[in-house]
């Protein structure tokens, strides 16, 4: 990398002598994450289902996944959320909005989408097709699969680093 070809990073003080590429990726991931969460919120808002945060949107879609009732712990596990309270609060909002319902089974509460939740998800799918997928070229699909695999590997890298950092206290 030449002096004129400086890396675009959020935190130059964190750039490792091993290479700036990871810092460049982290900055791009932050910007992409913010764009993605904005899309989730705006896409959901266009369904007229009320104000939803990105967590509300992903929790609602997770409830529909495989049409199987879900425990809070299952949702947290799949979405890699550590904070159960965030998911619980989201579920309370979705139930209050009539998009989800919780049913007590033994000591557990199992959640699923309601008919209104199903309609909101279908509306979101149509908006996603119109606003997002209409801009996706089929030639990009292989690249998306490669990115998904890379992000999975990076998630493992960051999880290991988080566990290592936890043991330093």
PLY file of the C-alpha trace (Angstrom):
ply
format ascii 1.0
element vertex 169
property float x
property float y
property float z
element edge 168
property int vertex1
property int vertex2
end_header
0.00 0.00 0.00
1.52 3.33 -1.03
1.43 6.46 1.12
-1.24 7.95 -1.17
-3.32 4.76 -0.96
-4.23 5.07 2.72
-6.75 2.62 4.13
-10.25 3.89 4.83
-10.67 3.01 8.51
-12.74 4.24 11.44
-9.97 3.94 13.99
-6.47 4.46 12.56
-5.04 3.97 16.05
-6.20 0.33 15.93
-4.60 -0.55 12.59
-2.31 -3.51 13.16
1.18 -3.79 11.72
-0.07 -7.14 10.39
-2.22 -5.19 7.90
-4.92 -2.59 7.60
-7.32 -4.85 5.74
-9.21 -6.00 8.83
-9.64 -2.38 9.96
-10.91 -1.48 6.49
-13.35 -4.38 6.65
-14.56 -3.37 10.12
-15.28 0.16 8.96
-17.12 -1.13 5.88
-19.07 -3.55 8.10
-20.15 -0.73 10.43
-21.35 1.39 7.50
-23.07 -1.63 5.90
-24.69 -2.65 9.20
-26.14 0.83 9.64
-27.48 0.84 6.07
-28.92 -2.65 6.57
-30.68 -1.78 9.83
-32.03 1.42 8.24
-33.38 -0.68 5.36
-35.04 -3.16 7.75
-36.74 -0.33 9.65
-37.82 1.61 6.54
-38.96 -1.55 4.76
-41.04 -2.55 7.77
-42.38 0.99 8.15
-43.65 0.82 4.56
-45.86 -2.13 5.57
-47.88 0.14 7.86
-47.26 -2.25 10.75
-46.21 0.52 13.10
-42.78 1.63 14.24
-40.42 -1.31 14.48
-36.74 -1.38 15.30
-34.46 -3.66 13.34
-34.63 -6.11 16.26
-38.43 -6.16 16.05
-38.19 -6.90 12.33
-35.71 -9.76 12.65
-37.58 -11.24 15.63
-40.86 -11.14 13.67
-39.24 -12.88 10.71
-37.63 -15.43 13.02
-41.05 -16.22 14.47
-42.26 -17.12 10.98
-39.19 -19.23 10.19
-40.24 -22.86 9.72
-43.71 -22.02 11.12
-42.63 -23.41 14.49
-43.46 -21.79 17.82
-40.33 -20.37 19.42
-39.02 -19.80 22.94
-37.15 -16.59 23.73
-33.96 -18.63 24.23
-34.33 -20.18 20.75
-34.69 -16.76 19.14
-31.67 -15.42 21.03
-29.60 -18.44 20.03
-30.41 -18.27 16.32
-29.92 -14.50 16.11
-26.81 -14.57 18.35
-28.26 -12.12 20.88
-26.77 -12.22 24.36
-29.31 -9.86 25.87
-32.50 -11.84 26.46
-34.21 -8.68 27.70
-33.88 -7.02 24.28
-35.64 -9.93 22.59
-38.24 -10.17 25.36
-39.02 -6.47 25.00
-39.30 -6.85 21.23
-41.71 -9.76 21.65
-43.84 -7.68 24.06
-44.02 -4.94 21.42
-44.92 -7.40 18.68
-47.63 -8.97 20.86
-49.02 -5.52 21.75
-49.08 -4.62 18.04
-51.03 -7.81 17.30
-48.25 -9.24 15.12
-47.30 -12.08 17.47
-48.88 -14.11 20.22
-47.36 -15.91 23.18
-48.83 -19.13 24.54
-47.77 -20.62 27.84
-46.79 -24.28 27.55
-45.67 -25.64 30.89
-43.12 -23.19 32.27
-42.25 -21.78 28.85
-43.94 -19.20 26.67
-43.89 -20.09 22.98
-44.33 -17.32 20.42
-45.65 -17.34 16.89
-46.93 -14.87 14.34
-50.59 -13.93 14.16
-52.55 -13.50 10.94
-51.69 -9.78 11.11
-48.01 -10.70 11.58
-48.19 -13.02 8.56
-49.76 -10.20 6.51
-47.03 -7.77 7.63
-44.35 -10.28 6.63
-45.94 -10.80 3.21
-46.18 -7.04 2.72
-42.51 -6.70 3.71
-41.59 -9.45 1.22
-43.36 -7.55 -1.57
-41.68 -4.27 -0.60
-38.33 -6.09 -0.46
-38.87 -7.41 -3.98
-39.81 -3.96 -5.25
-37.19 -1.85 -3.48
-34.24 -4.16 -2.88
-34.35 -7.21 -5.10
-35.18 -5.14 -8.19
-31.65 -3.73 -7.84
-29.96 -7.12 -7.50
-28.41 -8.56 -10.63
-28.50 -12.39 -10.79
-24.75 -12.41 -11.35
-24.39 -11.06 -7.79
-25.85 -14.22 -6.20
-22.60 -16.21 -6.19
-20.87 -13.23 -4.63
-23.56 -13.02 -1.93
-23.07 -16.71 -1.10
-19.31 -16.15 -0.83
-19.89 -13.11 1.39
-22.26 -15.08 3.62
-19.61 -17.78 4.08
-16.95 -15.16 4.81
-19.18 -13.41 7.34
-19.84 -16.75 9.05
-16.11 -17.32 9.34
-15.58 -13.79 10.62
-18.35 -14.27 13.18
-16.40 -17.25 14.54
-13.21 -15.18 14.62
-14.91 -12.38 16.58
-16.63 -14.88 18.93
-13.26 -16.46 19.77
-11.77 -13.02 20.31
-14.68 -12.08 22.60
-14.20 -15.24 24.67
-10.48 -14.54 24.90
-11.11 -10.95 25.98
-13.58 -12.17 28.64
-10.90 -14.36 30.16
-8.52 -11.39 30.54
-10.50 -9.86 33.42
0 1
1 2
2 3
3 4
4 5
5 6
6 7
7 8
8 9
9 10
10 11
11 12
12 13
13 14
14 15
15 16
16 17
17 18
18 19
19 20
20 21
21 22
22 23
23 24
24 25
25 26
26 27
27 28
28 29
29 30
30 31
31 32
32 33
33 34
34 35
35 36
36 37
37 38
38 39
39 40
40 41
41 42
42 43
43 44
44 45
45 46
46 47
47 48
48 49
49 50
50 51
51 52
52 53
53 54
54 55
55 56
56 57
57 58
58 59
59 60
60 61
61 62
62 63
63 64
64 65
65 66
66 67
67 68
68 69
69 70
70 71
71 72
72 73
73 74
74 75
75 76
76 77
77 78
78 79
79 80
80 81
81 82
82 83
83 84
84 85
85 86
86 87
87 88
88 89
89 90
90 91
91 92
92 93
93 94
94 95
95 96
96 97
97 98
98 99
99 100
100 101
101 102
102 103
103 104
104 105
105 106
106 107
107 108
108 109
109 110
110 111
111 112
112 113
113 114
114 115
115 116
116 117
117 118
118 119
119 120
120 121
121 122
122 123
123 124
124 125
125 126
126 127
127 128
128 129
129 130
130 131
131 132
132 133
133 134
134 135
135 136
136 137
137 138
138 139
139 140
140 141
141 142
142 143
143 144
144 145
145 146
146 147
147 148
148 149
149 150
150 151
151 152
152 153
153 154
154 155
155 156
156 157
157 158
158 159
159 160
160 161
161 162
162 163
163 164
164 165
165 166
166 167
167 168
